[in-house]
Each structure stands twice: as structure tokens, then as C-alpha cells.
């Protein structure tokens, strides 16, 4: 039976992306040389990615990339890159991530900017391996997306669709006449924010306000702060650093979760576009309100105690970290009182702005859902009135509204199913997982948050889950990062045959 999908186009483009993987692999290789650490874990994937990438590129064809091929290319690329990114963990042969399933879990968590980890003892791993974890998260934020978009740009609509698939904004097409130029501009902004944070963190170290930072950490953490990813080479995450560092990183988590297109316009002097964005105002308001509620709950909880600045900092930092899907922690919030923990659980379902490096459902969709629901309540009382849903003055089409409703519903259903499977699979092997802990683990992996509660808490690890559950979580991270549709559509007969 003949398929209507030109799969060789998708495979060929995936190969072109894969051939670029040796470039980021050179950075941990240089670190390994500097610290006299084993180099084989990086040399082997450099050779393999070049060879396999070239083979896939040759297998591909030069046909036009239509929407079906774009869907296939996105799904395949976001799975192939983690496969090859896991090779250094396996070849290093140390610690819990040497196991193939754990290596793929850690790699998928990195490339999808999830931040969930199966590491048990950080000291078992070389500096080059720990830095590789940081790099793949930076790539997952915008690097691989922009790289793929630049490669796809000469094919026209396919490149634009891939960019829109990730950014969920049509403003991308208005930046420049060509998607390649757009990719370059957004990439420069992404790199610029990363370098700025490197300078700030190292500057704090030099003036004595961040004694535990050093150059290594000053490079490692911006890679996963701007990308809202959450890996840290420190077992205590951001709790290992001073309050000044924590406040600075809080700001950059907020920036990383802000629409990059709007930030680009703001840097060009067009601040009005950012300020007039309903989504931006909604995003900032949610961060402020949820942080305030968390802080109040912690103050009211007499067992938490501590100076008011510490309480506020912990509340703001962790609320921002979870809502922006970063997953850093500056305190063990698993020990917080129930109300504060439930606020963080709610934050897992929100996410940052569309067109940012964040995951989850995103504030744009929630804003449209709220406006749509409010419109439906009004028209149920006044059925004769035609009232469109507007966002920043623009009418949201009914088709787009239904798509957002469907997307939100599908995400919640998949989350619910994943929660049940995690509980059942844990019971199968004799691991008692509470409903709350299972819900948080399902949300943290599916919405690419990172830390959860219980054994997978902020200073915990996912290593304790059964292998079958970790395989499920690998799939959840993959599906969640590319926002469900590019994966689910592959399992429909109509995609391949109609």
C-alpha cells in the first residue's frame, strides 16, 4: 500500500540537523581536554552523528516539504537528537545514567528542556559530562529549533510552519522577509541573553557576592536558565548559591519564558507592542499573584519560619521556576505545607508565553480559554448577541478557538491517563506512590517541568521509578515538548494514506 507522505524529505532534513550535533559536542570535549578527562564519550558520538547524519541526508530527497513532512520531520528530529545525545552518558560508564534507559531519560529530559534527572551522585560524573547536560538543554530551548528552521527556510512554507509550530505566533513571519533571517535574529537574541547572564553571574563572583559560583558554574547555569530547562551541575541546584544569584536567575527565567518575538521588537524600541500584549500582561499578573499567594501561605505556616526576605525569595523563585517550566529550586519545596505545594502543582499546567522556550499549555491558550468561556457564559444569557473573542484587539477565529479547546482537553486527558499508569506501574513492582506524587510526576514530565514531589522532589531523582515508568516518562517528555499534535497525527491512518 502506497503512502502519500514523502518520508524521505523528512528523513533527509533530520540527517542535516544531525550532522550539526558535533558542533556542540566540541564544547564538552574541550572541557574534557582541559580537565584531563576521558574524551571517548564525545569523540564517538561526533563520528556517529556525522556518519548517520550524512547517510540520512543522502537518503533524503529534494522534494517540497509539505505540512505532513513537516510534522514527521519535527517528531523524528526531536527523538533522534536525544538518542545520539545519550551516547556520552553511556560511554562515560559512571553513575546511574550509564544504564541505556536512564541515559535516554536524561538526554530526552535535556533536549526537551524538562530538567527531570535520574542522577544519584553528582560527584561520580566528570565536569565535561555535567556540562554536556547543560548544553543539550540550551540546544533544546531554541538552538535545535532555530537550526532546523534555518535549514528548512529555503523550502518556504515548511520552514515557516515549523517555526509557528513552536512559537505559536504569526508575528514571526513579520520580522524579516525570510525565515532564515528570522531564525538568525531570534538566535542572536537567545545567545545574547545567555552571554549577559554569564557576565552577570561571573561578575557577582568577582565582587564576592557569589562565592560558590566560579567560571564553570557561571557558564553552566545561563545555559539552562535562559532555556528555562533547570539542569544544574550542583546537587542542591540554585540553593547552592547566594540570594543575589537567585534573584538574578529569577529575572532571566522570566525573560526566557517571555515571547522572543516581542522581546525582539522591544529591543528595537517598539516597547508598545510588548506592553499592549494581553498575553504578556496576563503572564506577569499570574506570576505576581501566584507568587504572592505562595508567600502568604508560607508566612501563615508557622513551621516554615525564617526572615521575611527569605520566605518571599523562596516563594517567588520556585513559583517562577515551576510556572516557566524551568525546574530550578532554591529550597526543598516538597517540605512546604499542602496549600503552597498545590499552588506549585497548578503552576505546572500554566507555562510561559507562546514564542518562548517554555513548555506546558502556555498562557496564551489559557487566556483564550478564559475569554472563550466568559463569552460563552454571556451568549448563553443573550443568544441573539454575536460576540467574538478578541486577543490584543484581534479577533480569534472560531476554528482557532476550537483547536485551543481541543488541545487543552487532550493535554489534560493524557496527563490523567499518565497519572493512573504511574500509580499502577509503581504498585506492580511494590513501590507505593501517592496520588499527589503521581500527579506531580506525570505533570512534571509531560509538561516538561522537571522536579515533582515525593521521590522526584526538587532535590530528589526519578531513578526510583520502575524502568517501565521511566520509558513512559521518556515518551511523555517527547510528546509534551512538541505539543502533542505532531506525534498523535502520526498514528492516524489519514496522515499516511489520504
Secondary structure, 3 states (H helix, E strand, C coil): CCCCCCHHHHHHHHHHHHCCHHHHHHHHHHHHHHCCCCCHHHHHHHHHHHHHHHHHHHHCCCCCCCHHHHHHHHHHHHHHHHHHHCHHHHHHCCCHHHCHHHHHHHHHHHHCCCCCCCCCCHHHCCHHHHHHHHHHHHHHHHHHHHHHHHHHHHHCHHHHHHHHHHHCCCCHHHHCCCHHHHHHHHHHHHHHHHHHHHHHHHHHHHCCCCCCCHHHHHHHHHHHHCCCCCCCCCCCHHHHCCHHHHHHHHHHHHHHCCCHHHHHHHHCCCHHHHHCCHHHHHHHHHHHHHHHHHHHHHHHCCCCCCCHHHHHHHHHHHHHHHHCCCCCCCCCHHHCCHHHHHHHHHHHCCCCCCCCCCCCCCHHHHHHHHHHHHHHHHHHHCCCCCCCEEECCEEECHHHHHHHHHHHHHHHHHHHHHHHHHHHHHHHCCCCCCHHHHHHHHHHHHCCCCCCCHHHCCCCCHHHCCHHHHHHHHHHHHHHHCCCHHHHHHHCHHHHHC
